[in-house]
Amino acid sequence: MSAIFLSMSKKENTIFGIYPVKEAIKSDVTFDKVYVQKDSANDKIDAIVASLEKQGASINFVPVEKLNRLTPGNHQGIVAITSPISFYTLEEIVEKTLENKKKPLFVILDQISDVRNFGAIIRTAECTGVDAVIVQKKGGAPVSGDTVKTSAGAIFNIPICKVDHIKDAIFYLQGSGVTTIAASEKTDTSIYETDLNKPLAIIMGSEGKGVSRSVLQLVDETAALPLLGEINSLNVSVACGAFLYETVRQRRL
């Protein structure tokens, strides 16, 4: 099949088919997610996957039914989502930020899967002076048209860093003198009793499970928001907003 591009927004596209994806790799395109048919026995797709892995693209091997849902045409076993933004490496952002700020502020998202929550967090992060949002390459929400829309364009004003593993990001930040604090309902320490006026990375967990147990074991501190009603959890974008504005409040005192 000839090259086919399904426009999702002015700066984001779904590309499907072997040759369209090959051509996109040759051009200046940032891939957010690539979906490959599981158990594919196509040498051309294998070559594409090898090339994308060198670029650090997030590759997901999925059943053919998933690809059929993503495209209305002949996907030939591969669908790529290009990103409307360019991603940064964690090292370059942390190093640059620490050179210019005494108290940097980062947000780490541990497997946030809803694109609207992702966009809302980015919007609040930009409004509260966050220096970068850090996400894992696999398992999180893609940077889609809905993400851009929900962020109200803020995604173009704040660096987004993709890392192989959240744990590696935590270790790197800690080694750079940044305190890591995870939002967790499994602690008695209130966010309002926590010192946020220092180099800081706030970790927010997924919508269903919160911050993963393995991540909680690595962070320097945990903190919770008081819940005074019958419901025992907040939407993650709302909770992140509360954490970030408490950080702003403490730093303005």
Stockholm file with secondary structure:
# STOCKHOLM 1.0

chainA/1-253         MSAIFLSMSKKENTIFGIYPVKEAIKSDVTFDKVYVQKDSANDKIDAIVASLEKQGASINFVPVEKLNRLTPGNHQGIVAITSPISFYTLEEIVEKTLENKKKPLFVILDQISDVRNFGAIIRTAECTGVDAVIVQKKGGAPVSGDTVKTSAGAIFNIPICKVDHIKDAIFYLQGSGVTTIAASEKTDTSIYETDLNKPLAIIMGSEGKGVSRSVLQLVDETAALPLLGEINSLNVSVACGAFLYETVRQRRL
#=GR chainA/1-253 SS CCCEEEEEETTEEEEESHHHHHHHHHSSCCEEEEEEETTCCCHHHHHHHHHHHHHTCCEEEECHHHHHHHCSSCCTTEEEEECSSCCBCHHHHHHHHHHHCSSCEEEEEESCCCHHHHHHHHHHHHHTTCSEEEEESSSSCCCCHHHHHHTTTGGGSSCEEEESCHHHHHHHHHHTTCEEEEECSSCSCBGGGSCCSSSEEEEEEBTTTBSCHHHHTTSSEEEBCCCCSSCCCCCHHHHHHHHHHHHHHHHHC
#=GC SS_cons         CCCEEEEEETTEEEEESHHHHHHHHHSSCCEEEEEEETTCCCHHHHHHHHHHHHHTCCEEEECHHHHHHHCSSCCTTEEEEECSSCCBCHHHHHHHHHHHCSSCEEEEEESCCCHHHHHHHHHHHHHTTCSEEEEESSSSCCCCHHHHHHTTTGGGSSCEEEESCHHHHHHHHHHTTCEEEEECSSCSCBGGGSCCSSSEEEEEEBTTTBSCHHHHTTSSEEEBCCCCSSCCCCCHHHHHHHHHHHHHHHHHC
//
